[in-house]
Every structure is written in structure tokens, then in C-alpha cells.
Amino acid sequence: MTGTNNDEPRRRDRAMAVAALCLLAIGTAGGAIGAGVSAGLLDHPAPLVGAVLLVTVGAGVALAVRINRSAARKVGVPAKGLRPLARRIQRADIPADPQERAAMGRLITRQRQNTERMARYRWFYRAAAALFIMGAVFQFLNGSPLSALVALAAGALQLMQPHTLRRSLRRLDRASAALARRERATP
């Protein structure tokens, strides 16, 4: 198992983020000038809307990378090793390396806490499903069947969420039991 105390990826990510923001600013300025700022930004809002969307997506990606790195650091694996370890948990495939088993135990604990926290809000999923279904009825009565189908599908997904959470907890229980059996079998 490799150590996670490496500042090189963090510096590289920071440099890439700064470079992307600089390119975004230059592109936005060029688009605003090309659209003609003197004509008014309300007449040509595309560069501004594009810039806002790009900044939002960039911030979301940066946040996801930071959360992933933080979770990997807390578990004790490199950031690129977090997803493979999570997939092994889903299959209850217990590694032979004791350090990886310890990291898997910590990841199982974290995943269980997050899943149980989400499971506490079952009422929210039912309420969201009811709102989506009501929206589907109103969209259908309004003469927009495609929007009604999309809202109905979103409501169905919300109704399936508690089942998905129960399935995730069962998988974590299965992986935890397999890990405990492996620990007992290993001298």
C-alpha cells in the first residue's frame, strides 16, 4: 500500500484549475467583445450564461476531486485506489494484504454511516415522489405529455431510493461479514 502524503497531485490540480479559469476568463471576455458589449448584455447573454455554467461545472468537479481525495486520505489509500476498493466492497472481495483489509474496514464504516444517514430521510424521498407525480399530473393536464413522463420517471426514481439504500446496507453487511471471517481465518 502506498502512502497518501504526496503534494504533487494537489499542486498539479491547483495549477490546472488556475489555467482553466484563466482560459475561461479569456474566452468569456472574447465572447463578450465578439457579441458586442455595447449592444447590451441582455441582448446577447450567451457568453455570460456560458461562463456561469462553465464556472459552476468547474467548481463542481473541483469539489468532487477534493471530496474524493479527503475520503481517500481518511481511509488510508491513494485517491486512485478508492474506487477499486469500493468496487471490491460491492463484490465482497476481501484483499489478502492486511493494510488493504484495514482500509476496507474503514471504508465500510464510512459507507455505512453515509448510507444510514441517507436512510433516515425516507420521508423526504416519498414527499419528493409525491411532488413529482403531482407535477406529472399537472403537466399532462396542461397538454405536455413528454414533460409529464419525465416528471413521472423522476417520481419513480424517488420511490426506488429507499429500496436502493436497503440493498446498499445489505451489501455492506455482506462485505463486513466476509471481512470479519477473513480476519478470523488469518493468523
N, C-alpha and C positions, 0 to 999 in steps of 0.2 A: 504494500500500500504506500503510495507516495504522499508526501507532506502537502499541506494546503497553504502554507505560508509563503506564497510567491506573489510578489508585487508586479511582475512583468505583465500578466494579463490585465491587471487593473489599469496600469499606465497605458497599455495599448488601447483598451476600451475607452479610456478618457480621451486619448488623442484622436481616436476615430470619431467619438461624439463631437469633439470640438471641430474637427474637419467637416463633419456632416452639417453641423449648424452653420458654419461659415459658407459652405456651398448653398445651403438653404437660404441664407440671407442674401447672397449674391443673386441667386435665381429669383427670389421674390422681388428684389429691387429691380432686376432686369425685366421681370414680368410687369411690374407696376409701371415702369417707364415705357415699356412697349405698349401697354394698354392705354397709356396716356393719363397720368395723374391729373393733368389739368382738366380732363374731361369729367373728372369726378370719380371717386372710388365706388360710389353707389351705382354708377352706370356700368362699371367693369369690376365686379367684386371677385372674379375668378382667381386672380393672383393672391388676394388676401385669404380667401377661403382655402385655396390650395396650401398656402403657408401654414395656416392654423391646423389643417388636417395633418400635414407632414410633421409639424412640431408635436402634435398630440400623439401620433403614431411613434415618433422617435422617443418621446418621453415614456410611452408605454413599454417599448422594447427595452429601454434603459432600465426601467423599474423591474421588468421581468428578469433581466440579467442579474440585477443586484439582489433580488429576492432569491434567485437560484443559487448565486454564489454564497449568500448568507446561510441558506439552508444546508448547502454542501459543507460549509465550514463548521456549522453546528453539529452535523452528523459525523464529520471527520473523513470525508472523501473529497477528491478533487471535483470541481464543478462538472467536468465532463463525465464523471463516474456516477453522478447522482441518478440520472435517468436509467442507466443499465441496472443499477441496484434496485430501483423502484420496480422495473420490469421483473427482476428476479423475485421480488416480494409477491408480485401478482401470480407468478407461477409456483410459488413456494419452493423455489430452487435455492437451497441453502449452500453458500460457498464453503470451501474447505479451509480457507485462510481464517485464523481466529480474529484478526483485525477487521476483516470484511464482515465476519459474523457479528462482531461488536457494533460496527457501523450499521449493519442491517437491523440490529435490535433497536438502536437509537432512532433509525428512520421509521421503523414500525411504530414506535412510541409516538413520534411526531405525527405520522399519518393518522394514527388512531385518535389523537387529540383533535386534529383538524376535522376529521370526519365526524366525530361525536359532537363537536361544536356546531357543525352544519346541521346535524340531525336534530339538534334542539329546536330548530326553527321550521319544523314540519308545517306548522300553521301558515307560515309565510308562503310556502310553495302552493298550498291549497288556495290561499287567498289570491295569489298571482294567477293561478289557473282559472279561478272564477272570473277575475277581471279580463283575462284574455278571451275566455269563452263569451262573456257578455259583449266584449268588443267585436268578436266574430259575428254574433247575432246582429248587432247594430250595423256592422259593415255589410252583412248580407241584405238586411232590410233597406240599406242605403243604395243598394244596387252595385256593390263592389264585391263580387264573389271571390276574386283572387285574393284580395286583402282579407276576406273572411276566412279563407282556407289557411293563409299564413298565420293569422291570429289563433285559429283553432289548433294548428300544429304547435304553436308556442304554448298554448294551454295544455296540450297533451304532454309536451316535454316537461312542463312544470309538475304535472301529476305523476310522472315517472320518477322524479327526483328522489322521493323517499325510498322507493324500491332500489334505486341505484346506490343510495347510501347504505342500505342494509346489505346489499351484495358486497360493497367495499369493506364493510365491517367483517363480513364472513370471510373474505379473502385474507384480511389482516389476521383474524383469529387462526385461520389455517396456517399462514406463514409463521405466526408466533408459536404455534404448537410444534411445527416442523423444526423451528429454530431451537426450541427447548429440548426436543428429542435429540437433536444433533449435539447440543451442548452436553446432555447427559451421557451420550454414547462416546464422546471424545474424552480421553483421559486427561 
